[in-house]
Every structure is written in structure tokens, then in C-alpha cells.
């Protein structure tokens, strides 16, 4: 009896650890919190407040802000990602006044390659 409980408890702990693991198929790319790249710094300063610390999305003022790692964001082209960052689309603000052209382009690569684990289209 105790052996079964111990095995079930071990399985539950292992399963919970896997579900939260960065290797989980839902969690693509790098961990932003552990990334010291310039782009990760830009993300933490400008994007994390709405998209969450690890770009998994979150709720802000009753609206669901999407994940940048999977879902609709993963279906967008480089140009669509660029336009979204540069020009915004309500409720997301435009960042072309805050970020340089080079920074916006670097963020497109960061989203596609580092967050989604995909190649850029350029």
C-alpha cells in the first residue's frame, strides 16, 4: 500500500516538473530571465509588462495579451511581427518612437528565433 502511494507521489512530482519544464512543447526557445542578450533586455524593459516575463501571455486589465511563443504569434511573418512592433495595433502601442529601426529588426529575430525556435524569413 505505501509503495503504491510512494510511486504515485513520485510520478506526480515528475509530471509536474515536466509540465513546467522549458523543454515542454508549449514552451519554446530561450528563458528570457536567464538570457543576457541585448534583445532580452529590450524585451524585459518594453514587452514583459504585457506579454509576461517569459512571453507566454497574460491578462492585463481584463484583456488577454497573447503569447509570443506559440499560437497566433507563431503564425506571423517577419514583416507582420515588424509592423506590430513598429506601428502597434490596439491595444499594443507603437514602439517606433522608443526603439530604433535596428532594435525593432533585432526584436523580430528575437521573437522568431529565440522565443519561437524558428528561422527568420529574411
VOBA-1610 file (N, C-alpha, C; in pm, whole numbers, padded with zeros to 5 digits, always signed):
BEGIN
Unk+00082-00119+00000Unk+00000+00000+00000Unk+00087+00126+00000Unk+00183+00133+00093Unk+00270+00251+00100Unk+00354+00263-00025Unk+00392+00150-00081Unk+00473+00152-00203Unk+00394+00217-00317Unk+00265+00182-00331Unk+00182+00242-00436Unk+00170+00392-00417Unk+00151+00436-00296Unk+00140+00579-00268Unk+00270+00650-00302Unk+00382+00588-00267Unk+00513+00646-00296Unk+00536+00655-00447Unk+00499+00552-00520Unk+00515+00552-00665Unk+00426+00660-00727Unk+00301+00669-00684Unk+00210+00771-00735Unk+00260+00912-00704Unk+00312+00930-00583Unk+00364+01062-00546Unk+00486+01098-00631Unk+00573+01002-00654Unk+00691+01026-00738Unk+00649+01059-00880Unk+00551+00987-00932Unk+00501+01014-01067Unk+00440+01153-01076Unk+00364+01193-00975Unk+00301+01326-00975Unk+00407+01435-00973Unk+00511+01418-00892Unk+00618+01518-00885Unk+00690+01526-01018Unk+00721+01411-01078Unk+00789+01408-01208Unk+00705+01475-01315Unk+00575+01444-01318Unk+00486+01502-01418Unk+00474+01653-01402Unk+00463+01700-01279Unk+00453+01844-01255Unk+00581+01913-01299Unk+00694+01853-01273Unk+00822+01910-01315Unk+00833+01917-01465Unk+00786+01815-01536Unk+00790+01815-01682Unk+00697+01920-01738Unk+00581+01937-01680Unk+00485+02034-01730Unk+00537+02176-01719Unk+00621+02203-01621Unk+00676+02337-01603Unk+00811+02354-01671Unk+00860+02249-01730Unk+00993+02249-01789Unk+00998+02329-01918Unk+01110+02400-01943Unk+01124+02473-02069Unk+01125+02381-02191Unk+01151+02252-02172Unk+01151+02160-02284Unk+01010+02119-02324Unk+00912+02154-02245Unk+00774+02124-02279Unk+00745+02186-02416Unk+00672+02114-02500Unk+00648+02161-02637Unk+00575+02295-02641Unk+00507+02332-02535Unk+00436+02459-02531Unk+00531+02575-02502Unk+00646+02545-02449Unk+00742+02646-02405Unk+00863+02640-02496Unk+00864+02720-02599Unk+00970+02717-02699Unk+01080+02816-02666Unk+01198+02791-02719Unk+01306+02888-02715Unk+01371+02909-02581Unk+01436+03023-02568Unk+01518+03055-02452Unk+01433+03103-02334Unk+01493+03094-02218Unk+01434+03155-02099Unk+01481+03299-02095Unk+01390+03391-02099Unk+01424+03533-02102Unk+01494+03574-01974Unk+01447+03525-01861Unk+01506+03562-01733Unk+01653+03523-01724Unk+01694+03419-01795Unk+01832+03371-01791Unk+01914+03420-01909Unk+01854+03501-01996Unk+01920+03544-02118Unk+01977+03685-02097Unk+02106+03702-02124Unk+02167+03833-02104Unk+02189+03909-02235Unk+02117+03868-02340Unk+02132+03936-02469Unk+02068+04075-02463Unk+02111+04160-02555Unk+02056+04294-02568Unk+01905+04287-02594Unk+01864+04194-02681Unk+01723+04179-02716Unk+01639+04137-02595Unk+01692+04048-02514Unk+01619+04006-02393Unk+01602+04125-02299Unk+01703+04210-02294Unk+01694+04330-02212Unk+01584+04424-02264Unk+01580+04442-02396Unk+01474+04524-02455Unk+01338+04463-02423Unk+01327+04330-02434Unk+01200+04263-02403Unk+01159+04291-02259Unk+01252+04271-02166Unk+01219+04291-02024Unk+01174+04435-01997Unk+01235+04533-02064Unk+01203+04674-02041Unk+01072+04717-02107Unk+01038+04659-02223Unk+00926+04710-02301Unk+00809+04614-02319Unk+00833+04486-02313Unk+00731+04389-02353Unk+00676+04304-02237Unk+00761+04277-02139Unk+00724+04184-02032Unk+00603+04231-01953Unk+00586+04361-01941Unk+00474+04414-01862Unk+00340+04363-01915Unk+00330+04343-02046Unk+00204+04296-02105Unk+00210+04148-02146Unk+00320+04106-02206Unk+00328+03969-02258Unk+00378+03868-02155Unk+00417+03915-02036Unk+00464+03828-01931Unk+00615+03812-01932Unk+00669+03771-01818Unk+00814+03762-01801Unk+00879+03668-01901Unk+00808+03564-01941Unk+00863+03466-02034Unk+00786+03461-02166Unk+00714+03568-02197Unk+00643+03583-02325Unk+00535+03477-02348Unk+00477+03429-02239Unk+00373+03327-02250Unk+00233+03388-02252Unk+00227+03522-02245Unk+00099+03590-02244Unk+00045+03603-02103Unk-00048+03694-02086Unk-00112+03712-01955Unk-00234+03802-01972Unk-00308+03818-01866Unk-00425+03906-01869Unk-00387+04042-01813Unk-00423+04147-01888Unk-00397+04284-01846Unk-00527+04362-01859Unk-00573+04419-01750Unk-00697+04498-01749Unk-00813+04424-01815Unk-00824+04296-01787Unk-00934+04217-01839Unk-00917+04168-01981Unk-00806+04204-02047Unk-00781+04157-02183Unk-00668+04057-02182Unk-00684+03952-02261Unk-00580+03852-02272Unk-00475+03899-02372Unk-00353+03918-02326Unk-00240+03955-02413Unk-00177+03824-02458Unk-00161+03804-02588Unk-00119+03673-02637Unk+00027+03639-02609Unk+00052+03510-02611Unk+00188+03458-02605Unk+00263+03499-02731Unk+00392+03523-02718Unk+00475+03548-02836Unk+00546+03421-02880Unk+00529+03313-02805Unk+00599+03188-02832Unk+00519+03092-02920Unk+00389+03091-02906Unk+00306+02997-02981Unk+00171+03060-03010Unk+00085+02987-03078Unk-00046+03041-03113Unk-00037+03133-03233Unk-00117+03237-03233Unk-00125+03329-03346Unk+00009+03394-03377Unk+00085+03430-03275Unk+00215+03496-03297Unk+00311+03406-03375Unk+00303+03277-03355Unk+00392+03184-03424Unk+00355+03167-03571Unk+00239+03217-03610Unk+00195+03207-03750Unk+00228+03333-03830Unk+00276+03435-03763Unk+00301+03563-03828Unk+00434+03562-03905Unk+00436+03639-04014Unk+00559+03653-04093Unk+00651+03754-04023Unk+00775+03758-04068Unk+00869+03857-04014Unk+00813+03998-04030Unk+00759+04027-04148Unk+00707+04160-04173Unk+00588+04192-04082Unk+00501+04096-04059Unk+00387+04119-03970Unk+00435+04146-03827Unk+00536+04072-03783Unk+00591+04096-03649Unk+00653+04235-03644Unk+00729+04269-03748Unk+00791+04402-03755Unk+00685+04512-03746Unk+00581+04501-03827Unk+00475+04601-03830Unk+00406+04613-03694Unk+00384+04500-03630Unk+00318+04501-03498Unk+00403+04577-03397Unk+00534+04551-03397Unk+00622+04619-03302Unk+00634+04767-03339Unk+00661+04796-03464Unk+00685+04934-03507Unk+00561+05020-03496Unk+00450+04973-03549Unk+00329+05056-03559Unk+00223+05028-03454Unk+00237+04915-03385Unk+00138+04879-03286Unk+00006+04842-03350Unk-00084+04796-03272Unk-00220+04765-03313Unk-00297+04750-03184Unk-00394+04836-03164Unk-00461+04841-03035Unk-00498+04702-02984Unk-00469+04677-02862Unk-00424+04770-02758Unk-00271+04787-02749Unk-00195+04720-02835Unk-00049+04733-02829Unk-00004+04866-02887Unk+00083+04937-02813Unk+00131+05066-02863Unk+00240+05048-02969Unk+00266+05155-03042Unk+00375+05161-03137Unk+00506+05179-03060Unk+00612+05112-03106Unk+00743+05127-03043Unk+00843+05197-03133Unk+00798+05247-03249Unk+00895+05312-03339Unk+00949+05441-03282Unk+00884+05501-03188Unk+00937+05620-03121Unk+01030+05588-03007Unk+01026+05464-02958Unk+01109+05422-02845Unk+01228+05337-02889Unk+01209+05259-02993Unk+01315+05171-03041Unk+01365+05218-03177Unk+01492+05196-03203Unk+01546+05230-03334Unk+01503+05125-03436Unk+01523+05157-03563Unk+01495+05061-03671Unk+01571+04931-03647Unk+01697+04942-03613Unk+01782+04824-03586Unk+01728+04744-03468Unk+01686+04810-03363Unk+01633+04740-03246Unk+01504+04666-03280Unk+01419+04727-03359Unk+01294+04660-03399Unk+01327+04536-03481Unk+01419+04548-03574Unk+01459+04432-03656Unk+01520+04322-03570Unk+01599+04360-03473Unk+01658+04262-03382Unk+01550+04193-03297Unk+01446+04268-03263Unk+01337+04208-03185Unk+01257+04109-03269Unk+01244+04134-03398Unk+01178+04037-03486Unk+01255+03905-03483Unk+01385+03912-03496Unk+01469+03791-03491Unk+01458+03726-03354Unk+01458+03806-03249Unk+01447+03753-03113Unk+01317+03675-03095Unk+01207+03732-03141Unk+01077+03664-03129Unk+01078+03534-03209Unk+01118+03541-03334Unk+01113+03422-03421Unk+01213+03315-03379Unk+01336+03354-03360Unk+01442+03256-03334Unk+01451+03216-03187Unk+01462+03315-03099Unk+01486+03285-02958Unk+01360+03243-02882Unk+01247+03307-02911Unk+01124+03274-02838Unk+01046+03160-02902Unk+01043+03156-03035Unk+00963+03054-03104Unk+01048+02937-03152Unk+01179+02954-03155Unk+01266+02847-03203Unk+01253+02823-03353Unk+01223+02929-03429Unk+01204+02918-03574Unk+01304+03006-03646Unk+01323+02981-03772Unk+01412+03062-03854Unk+01340+03187-03901Unk+01416+03295-03919Unk+01357+03415-03978Unk+01342+03392-04127Unk+01260+03474-04189Unk+01229+03457-04331Unk+01316+03542-04422Unk+01401+03624-04364Unk+01485+03714-04445Unk+01598+03639-04512
//
